[in-house]
Each structure stands twice: as C-alpha cells, then as structure tokens.
C-alpha cells in the first residue's frame, strides 16, 4: 500500500509543478506586447470626408469594365 501512496504523491507533485510552470509562462508572456496592444495604441486616422456628398466620384468607363470581365 505504501507504493501506491508514493505514486499518488508523485502524481500530485507533478501536477503542481506543471501548473506552476504554466503560471510563470503566462506571466512572462503577458509582459510582451501582443497584436491587441498594438491595435489599441495606434492612432486613429481622421476620416477624409465627413459626408459622402463631400467626396468626388468619377464614372467607370464601360469599355474598361468589359475588358476586366
């Protein structure tokens, strides 16, 4: 019976060590910048046009449209 208890204790210690390693790795990785941090820090570009009516549109030549298809 003592052999079984030793195996259980080693298994519990193994699980605790694995959880400790995961905790430390999460702490280290959280200090690095992620893509989400970079997206939040980027400057917002102002819109070129406040209203669609301010924009200038140009017609698409029908000949060019047929060539692309």
Secondary structure as the mmCIF struct_conf table of DSSP 4:
data_model
#
loop_
_struct_conf.conf_type_id
_struct_conf.id
_struct_conf.beg_label_comp_id
_struct_conf.beg_label_asym_id
_struct_conf.beg_label_seq_id
_struct_conf.end_label_comp_id
_struct_conf.end_label_asym_id
_struct_conf.end_label_seq_id
HELX_RH_AL_P HELX_RH_AL_P1 UNK A 2 UNK A 31
BEND BEND1 UNK A 32 UNK A 32
HELX_RH_AL_P HELX_RH_AL_P2 UNK A 35 UNK A 41
BEND BEND2 UNK A 42 UNK A 42
HELX_LH_PP_P HELX_LH_PP_P1 UNK A 43 UNK A 47
BEND BEND3 UNK A 48 UNK A 48
BEND BEND4 UNK A 50 UNK A 51
HELX_RH_3T_P HELX_RH_3T_P1 UNK A 52 UNK A 54
BEND BEND5 UNK A 55 UNK A 55
HELX_LH_PP_P HELX_LH_PP_P2 UNK A 59 UNK A 61
HELX_RH_AL_P HELX_RH_AL_P3 UNK A 62 UNK A 68
#
